[in-house]
Amino acid sequence: MTVYASATLPAESPVHFRDLVAAEWIKLRSQRSTPWTFAFTALVVIGSAVMAARADYANFPSYSPAEQQLHGFSLSDAFPLVGCLTLMVVAASTGAAAIVSEYSSGLIRTTTVAVPARGAVVLAKAVVTAAVWALVGAITSTASFAVSQAILDGRHAAVSISDPGALPALLAATLLAPVCALIGLGLGVLIRHSIATTVTAIVTLVMLPQFFSTQRRLTAEIHHAMVLSAWQRLTQAYGPPQYASSLYTPFIESWIVYAVWPLVALVLALIVVRCRDV
């Protein structure tokens, strides 16, 4: 009598969300362009703050006494528009590339076979993207603030982080990077084409606010609902400490804009990725 041994296949271990996050982190850090992208972004953002602060340092003696007392340029120099636009474009493009590159290379098919839960994959990418760009944003914004105020301190025109409006501005500058990166990620899932996604992100984040005037109520409301406008309202408005608490309190609507844009982008991405074929 022949006895056949029953072979039992080992149960397939479930994929945990932390494993997906770890995998996405490996994908990100293994790309050769990643450190260069972060370094270039930091150089432009911090360099623009240095140039703006040096310009005001040189022109400070020609300012009127009222302008010298206002210090309205101090935070503007710490977070200049040039650095902001560069950060927005690079962060959104990198966020989009996190998913678009997998569609263009066909790697997304392998990913979905290994992890059928597509929504979990998108969320893991979102966690890694937001965390990395939050770190980059914190480093660049803190360095920009410190360097610009150190330069302006030579004219006694610097502001302290404890002054009203300074800390919220620093936080807004820090969060701008992950907000734009998550919007780019969501657009990447929706569009799935590298150039089209990048162009859409640039038009939406950078160019679209310019089409809506603040002179009329309807267009002003649309203008204020843009990420760039929210950043400007949180970082550019500043006055003497005795007026800052009443005139330049950070607008709650701007923080809502910061939260709604990436949330909507991710929700739409999760809906689409579950309903559309790879």
Buried (B, 14 or more C-beta within 10 A) or exposed (E): EEEEEEEEEEEEEEBEEEBBBEBBBEBBEEBEEBEEBBEEBBEBBBBBBBBBBBBBBEEBEEBEEEBBEBBBBBBBBBBBBBBBBBBBBBBBBBBBBBBBBBBEEEEBEEBBEEBEBBBBBBBBBBBBBBBBBBBBBBBBBBBBBBBBBEBBBEBEBBBEEEBBBBBBBBBBBBBBBBBBBBBBBBBBBBBBBBEBBBBBBBEBBBEBBEEBEEEEEEEBEBBBBBBBBBBBBBBBBBBBBEEBEEEBEBBEBBBEBBEBBBBEBBEBBBEBBEEEEE
